[in-house]
Amino acid sequence: MGQTIRLAVFVSGSGTNLEAIINAIKEKKLNAKIVAVFGSKESIPAMDIAKENLVPTFPPLLDRSKITVLNERKVDLIVLAGYLKKISPMIISEYKNKIINIHPSLLPKFGGKGMYGIDVHKAVIKAKETVSGATVHYVNEKYDDGQIIIQESIEILPNDTHGTLQRKVLEIEHRILVEAIREMIDGKE
């Protein structure tokens, strides 16, 4: 393995995707180090997971301050792991093609503003879709619009609810987010 890639992870919720990355690093499945976790709020479970794993955490900061921290910590890749705020053009410009996001649907379906968390799965069930899944994509100026890196689908069973679908898709998210980061590392080496 070559050089260790330096990650910043942006979080807003429970932190299960962050935990999947941390576990993959601990299990030596990723040659990476998380050098910063930015929370959309100070008191969210994801920030607790970062602190428990001795990962440096940062409260909500202005974009210029975030960029300063990212540059000081020599971040190679920014991972949006359930981050609900839109990334500013300033950060996108500074880290062009170095920001990825995990989304709980098969984009371009069920993406865009307001499409996150359980609301995505409710919309999928309401639309009577037969498959769903998760997508990792590059981040650009529009919600859920960047080039797709990896997708994985799952069959929706007749008895699935938005809750059961969410649990199934979350398992996919954990797997393909780690896989996408690994692909980014392989591309860097």
Residue frames relative to the residue before (quaternion, step in Angstrom):
aa qw qx qy qz dx dy dz
M 1.0000 0.0000 0.0000 0.0000 0.00 0.00 0.00
G 0.4161 -0.7196 0.5093 0.2231 3.50 -1.06 0.84
Q 0.8392 -0.1701 0.1635 0.4900 3.48 -1.20 -0.76
T 0.4679 -0.6607 0.5137 0.2840 3.56 -1.11 0.76
I 0.3428 -0.7335 0.5511 0.2018 3.56 -0.84 1.01
R 0.3090 -0.7581 0.5535 0.1533 3.56 -1.00 0.89
L 0.1527 -0.8254 0.5432 0.0203 3.54 -0.61 1.24
A 0.1182 -0.6899 0.7015 0.1338 3.49 -1.36 0.53
V 0.1357 -0.7913 0.5934 0.0580 3.58 -0.88 0.93
F 0.2014 -0.7603 0.6106 0.0920 3.56 -0.92 1.04
V 0.0323 -0.8294 0.5552 -0.0535 3.58 -0.74 1.10
S 0.1367 -0.7954 0.5848 0.0818 3.56 -1.28 0.48
G 0.8161 0.3146 -0.1244 0.4685 3.58 1.10 -0.44
S 0.8715 -0.1070 0.0959 0.4688 3.50 -1.01 -0.99
G 0.4256 -0.7515 0.4252 0.2709 3.58 1.17 -0.44
T 0.3721 0.7496 -0.4941 0.2358 3.62 1.15 0.25
N 0.6387 0.4993 -0.3421 0.4751 3.62 1.05 -0.61
L 0.6011 0.5346 -0.3471 0.4821 3.59 1.08 -0.72
E 0.6572 0.5178 -0.3005 0.4578 3.57 0.93 -0.93
A 0.6253 0.5329 -0.3360 0.4606 3.60 1.03 -0.76
I 0.6489 0.4977 -0.3159 0.4811 3.60 1.01 -0.78
I 0.6438 0.5229 -0.3183 0.4591 3.59 0.90 -0.93
N 0.6745 0.4954 -0.2947 0.4612 3.59 0.89 -0.92
A 0.6413 0.5204 -0.3243 0.4612 3.60 0.99 -0.81
I 0.6364 0.5063 -0.3244 0.4831 3.60 1.06 -0.71
K 0.6574 0.5130 -0.3064 0.4591 3.60 0.91 -0.92
E 0.7183 0.4319 -0.2361 0.4916 3.57 1.05 -0.84
K 0.4450 -0.7272 0.4109 0.3230 3.57 1.37 0.18
K 0.3807 0.6988 -0.5021 0.3386 3.56 1.09 0.78
L 0.7479 0.2277 -0.1514 0.6048 3.56 1.31 -0.31
N 0.2796 -0.7261 0.6039 0.1730 3.55 -0.93 0.94
A 0.4191 0.6928 -0.4507 0.3759 3.53 0.50 1.29
K 0.1478 -0.7427 0.6430 0.1143 3.49 -1.37 0.32
I 0.3076 -0.7211 0.5867 0.2029 3.57 -0.90 0.93
V 0.1355 -0.8317 0.5374 0.0331 3.56 -0.49 1.22
A 0.7976 0.0463 -0.0424 0.5999 3.59 1.28 -0.13
V 0.0777 -0.7415 0.6632 0.0654 3.52 -1.17 0.76
F 0.1476 -0.7791 0.6076 0.0460 3.53 -0.81 1.11
G 0.1793 -0.7914 0.5775 0.0899 3.56 -0.81 1.00
S 0.4932 -0.6333 0.5005 0.3244 3.55 -1.14 0.62
K 0.7454 0.1118 -0.0837 0.6518 3.53 1.36 -0.42
E 0.5968 -0.5884 0.4167 0.3522 3.55 -1.24 0.45
S 0.8096 0.2614 -0.1126 0.5133 3.58 0.82 -0.98
I 0.3288 0.6847 -0.5760 0.3023 3.52 0.11 1.38
P 0.6468 -0.5528 0.3503 0.3915 3.61 -1.07 0.61
A 0.6114 0.5698 -0.3586 0.4157 3.61 1.01 -0.73
M 0.6434 0.5097 -0.3274 0.4681 3.60 1.01 -0.76
D 0.6191 0.5359 -0.3374 0.4644 3.59 1.07 -0.70
I 0.6299 0.5273 -0.3292 0.4657 3.59 1.00 -0.83
A 0.6448 0.5159 -0.3222 0.4629 3.59 0.94 -0.87
K 0.6789 0.4939 -0.2933 0.4573 3.57 0.85 -0.97
E 0.6363 0.5337 -0.3250 0.4523 3.60 0.98 -0.82
N 0.7302 0.3896 -0.2128 0.5193 3.57 1.17 -0.65
L 0.4874 -0.7148 0.3869 0.3190 3.55 1.33 0.43
V 0.3836 0.6848 -0.5098 0.3522 3.56 1.07 0.82
P 0.4938 -0.6694 0.4593 0.3117 3.62 -0.84 0.92
T 0.1378 -0.7999 0.5822 0.0477 3.57 -0.85 1.02
F 0.1496 -0.7729 0.6133 0.0644 3.52 -1.24 0.65
P 0.4375 -0.6869 0.5131 0.2712 3.56 -0.91 0.91
P 0.7054 -0.3909 0.3207 0.4968 3.59 -1.23 -0.05
L 0.0360 -0.7991 0.5995 -0.0286 3.56 -0.84 1.06
L 0.5652 -0.5405 0.4807 0.3966 3.55 -1.27 0.31
D 0.6695 -0.5473 0.3227 0.3849 3.58 -1.14 0.66
R 0.6434 0.5169 -0.3379 0.4524 3.61 0.91 -0.82
S 0.6548 0.5029 -0.3093 0.4718 3.58 1.00 -0.79
K 0.6151 0.5307 -0.3459 0.4694 3.59 1.04 -0.74
I 0.6603 0.5063 -0.3092 0.4604 3.58 0.89 -0.95
T 0.6168 0.5406 -0.3428 0.4581 3.59 0.99 -0.77
V 0.6726 0.4814 -0.2940 0.4789 3.58 0.87 -0.95
L 0.6473 0.5257 -0.3211 0.4490 3.61 0.89 -0.92
N 0.6843 0.4766 -0.2831 0.4738 3.58 0.93 -0.90
E 0.6466 0.5236 -0.3191 0.4538 3.59 0.94 -0.87
R 0.7329 0.4071 -0.2209 0.4983 3.57 1.05 -0.80
K 0.3912 -0.7671 0.4401 0.2545 3.57 1.35 0.22
V 0.1143 0.8327 -0.5262 0.1291 3.55 0.90 1.02
D 0.2898 -0.7626 0.5616 0.1384 3.55 -0.94 1.00
L 0.8092 0.0514 0.0344 0.5843 3.56 1.06 -0.80
I 0.2153 -0.7416 0.6232 0.1236 3.54 -1.03 0.90
V 0.1255 -0.7869 0.6033 0.0334 3.56 -0.86 1.05
L 0.2060 -0.7435 0.6251 0.1185 3.55 -0.77 1.08
A 0.0208 -0.8169 0.5730 -0.0623 3.54 -0.38 1.30
G 0.7981 -0.1682 0.0701 0.5743 3.54 0.33 1.27
Y 0.3701 0.7240 -0.4954 0.3057 3.58 1.13 0.64
L 0.2687 -0.8321 0.4738 0.1048 3.57 -0.59 1.16
K 0.6231 0.5319 -0.3607 0.4458 3.60 1.18 -0.17
K 0.5143 -0.6285 0.4847 0.3249 3.54 -1.16 0.64
I 0.4036 -0.6998 0.5358 0.2457 3.57 -0.96 0.88
S 0.4643 -0.7155 0.4543 0.2572 3.55 -0.81 1.03
P 0.6215 -0.5452 0.4114 0.3837 3.58 -1.20 0.54
M 0.5865 0.5880 -0.3644 0.4213 3.60 1.13 -0.64
I 0.6958 0.4415 -0.2704 0.4978 3.60 0.89 -0.93
I 0.6268 0.5372 -0.3368 0.4529 3.60 0.98 -0.82
S 0.6562 0.5108 -0.3037 0.4652 3.58 0.97 -0.86
E 0.6806 0.4976 -0.2783 0.4601 3.58 0.94 -0.93
Y 0.7948 0.2281 -0.0922 0.5548 3.59 1.07 -0.78
K 0.0631 0.8411 -0.5321 0.0740 3.58 0.97 0.88
N 0.8488 0.0409 -0.0993 0.5177 3.56 -0.90 1.08
K 0.6275 0.4868 -0.3486 0.4978 3.57 1.20 0.58
I 0.6220 0.4635 -0.3496 0.5254 3.57 1.24 0.55
I 0.0096 -0.7935 0.6084 -0.0113 3.56 -0.81 1.03
N 0.1922 -0.7730 0.5991 0.0808 3.54 -1.25 0.58
I 0.2750 -0.7066 0.6212 0.1978 3.54 -1.23 0.58
H 0.0432 -0.8014 0.5966 -0.0054 3.58 -0.90 0.95
P 0.4074 -0.7674 0.4486 0.2093 3.62 -0.85 0.96
S 0.6679 0.3900 -0.3730 0.5125 3.57 0.79 1.06
L 0.5427 -0.5751 0.4858 0.3725 3.53 -1.33 0.07
L 0.2263 -0.7971 0.5464 0.1224 3.55 0.06 1.30
P 0.5264 -0.0849 -0.8423 -0.0786 1.60 -2.23 1.11
K 0.4754 0.6653 -0.4597 0.3466 3.62 1.20 -0.01
F 0.8729 0.1028 -0.0876 0.4689 3.54 -1.17 0.74
G 0.4836 0.6150 -0.4656 0.4137 3.53 0.96 0.98
G 0.5651 0.6254 -0.4380 0.3126 3.54 -1.31 -0.05
K 0.7749 -0.3653 0.2562 0.4477 3.51 -1.38 0.04
G 0.8182 0.2340 -0.1925 0.4887 3.57 -0.90 0.94
M 0.6293 0.5175 -0.3378 0.4713 3.58 1.26 -0.14
Y 0.4056 0.6723 -0.5295 0.3210 3.55 -0.13 1.33
G 0.8335 0.2367 -0.1650 0.4712 3.51 -1.32 0.37
I 0.8495 -0.1528 0.1318 0.4875 3.52 -1.17 -0.74
D 0.5671 0.6110 -0.3829 0.3980 3.62 1.14 -0.56
V 0.6002 0.5466 -0.3559 0.4629 3.60 1.09 -0.68
H 0.7078 0.4705 -0.2699 0.4525 3.57 0.80 -1.01
K 0.5986 0.5393 -0.3537 0.4751 3.59 1.11 -0.63
A 0.6661 0.5001 -0.2990 0.4656 3.59 0.94 -0.90
V 0.6336 0.5323 -0.3234 0.4590 3.60 1.01 -0.83
I 0.6730 0.4829 -0.2901 0.4793 3.60 0.89 -0.96
K 0.6560 0.5239 -0.3096 0.4465 3.59 0.93 -0.92
A 0.6879 0.4735 -0.2699 0.4793 3.59 1.09 -0.76
K 0.3828 -0.7571 0.4504 0.2785 3.58 1.35 0.00
E 0.1781 0.7903 -0.5535 0.1930 3.56 0.97 0.91
T 0.3587 -0.7327 0.5346 0.2208 3.58 -1.17 0.55
V 0.7628 0.1718 -0.1375 0.6080 3.58 1.30 -0.25
S 0.0175 -0.7444 0.6662 0.0422 3.49 -1.29 0.47
G 0.0225 0.8105 -0.5852 0.0112 3.57 -1.18 -0.33
A 0.4608 -0.6477 0.5207 0.3115 3.52 -1.21 -0.57
T 0.1973 -0.7719 0.6001 0.0719 3.52 -1.28 0.58
V 0.1327 -0.7128 0.6774 0.1242 3.53 -1.16 0.71
H 0.0559 0.8097 -0.5776 0.0868 3.54 -0.83 1.04
Y 0.5642 -0.5471 0.4797 0.3902 3.53 -1.32 0.29
V 0.3845 -0.7084 0.5456 0.2294 3.54 -1.18 0.62
N 0.0085 -0.7575 0.6528 0.0063 3.52 -1.05 0.91
E 0.7885 -0.3629 0.2239 0.4433 3.58 -1.27 -0.28
K 0.7118 0.4050 -0.2537 0.5147 3.62 1.20 -0.37
Y 0.5886 -0.5813 0.4302 0.3613 3.57 -1.12 0.70
D 0.8845 -0.0253 0.0137 0.4657 3.57 -1.00 0.94
D 0.4950 0.6934 -0.3857 0.3541 3.58 1.16 0.65
G 0.5441 0.6626 -0.3942 0.3309 3.61 1.18 -0.37
Q 0.7111 -0.4551 0.3365 0.4172 3.52 -1.34 0.36
I 0.4301 -0.7043 0.5116 0.2392 3.56 -0.94 0.97
I 0.2796 -0.7524 0.5799 0.1395 3.55 -0.97 0.97
I 0.7852 -0.1335 0.1421 0.5878 3.57 0.86 -1.00
Q 0.0378 -0.7639 0.6438 0.0244 3.55 -1.17 0.71
E 0.0306 -0.7574 0.6498 0.0558 3.52 -1.25 0.49
S 0.2209 -0.7996 0.5488 0.1034 3.55 -0.89 0.95
I 0.1540 -0.7462 0.6422 0.0841 3.48 -1.41 0.37
E 0.4800 -0.6570 0.4981 0.2998 3.55 -1.06 0.74
I 0.3040 -0.7142 0.5979 0.1999 3.55 -1.05 0.80
L 0.2941 -0.7719 0.5427 0.1519 3.55 -0.66 1.13
P 0.6500 -0.5498 0.3486 0.3920 3.61 -1.11 0.57
N 0.7328 0.4105 -0.2430 0.4852 3.60 1.05 -0.65
D 0.4240 0.7028 -0.4755 0.3166 3.63 1.23 0.12
T 0.1901 -0.7285 0.6472 0.1197 3.52 -1.19 0.75
H 0.6811 -0.4483 0.3365 0.4710 3.58 -1.22 0.07
G 0.6328 0.5455 -0.3263 0.4421 3.60 1.11 -0.64
T 0.6845 0.4558 -0.2959 0.4859 3.59 0.88 -0.90
L 0.6268 0.5339 -0.3332 0.4594 3.56 1.04 -0.75
Q 0.6277 0.5411 -0.3364 0.4472 3.58 0.96 -0.84
R 0.6649 0.5043 -0.3095 0.4559 3.61 0.90 -0.88
K 0.6628 0.5041 -0.3064 0.4612 3.59 0.95 -0.86
V 0.6754 0.4916 -0.2918 0.4658 3.57 0.93 -0.92
L 0.6111 0.5596 -0.3525 0.4349 3.60 1.03 -0.73
E 0.6101 0.5365 -0.3487 0.4673 3.61 1.04 -0.70
I 0.6419 0.5051 -0.3143 0.4839 3.57 1.00 -0.83
E 0.6223 0.5618 -0.3388 0.4270 3.59 0.91 -0.93
H 0.6655 0.5170 -0.3081 0.4415 3.57 0.81 -1.02
R 0.6935 0.4871 -0.2709 0.4565 3.56 0.92 -0.92
I 0.7602 0.4012 -0.2434 0.4494 3.60 0.68 -1.02
L 0.5660 0.5655 -0.4049 0.4427 3.61 1.14 -0.40
V 0.6510 0.4929 -0.3050 0.4902 3.58 0.95 -0.86
E 0.6479 0.5227 -0.3146 0.4561 3.59 0.96 -0.88
A 0.6566 0.5072 -0.3129 0.4623 3.61 0.94 -0.84
I 0.6356 0.5060 -0.3302 0.4805 3.60 0.98 -0.79
R 0.6300 0.5286 -0.3331 0.4613 3.58 0.99 -0.83
E 0.6430 0.5150 -0.3213 0.4669 3.60 0.99 -0.82
M 0.6343 0.5167 -0.3274 0.4728 3.59 1.03 -0.78
I 0.6394 0.5150 -0.3219 0.4714 3.59 1.00 -0.81
D 0.6618 0.5093 -0.3048 0.4580 3.58 0.90 -0.94
G 0.6567 0.5127 -0.3018 0.4635 3.57 1.05 -0.77
K 0.6527 0.5211 -0.3004 0.4607 3.58 1.16 -0.62
E 0.6729 0.5171 -0.3040 0.4329 3.58 1.07 -0.71
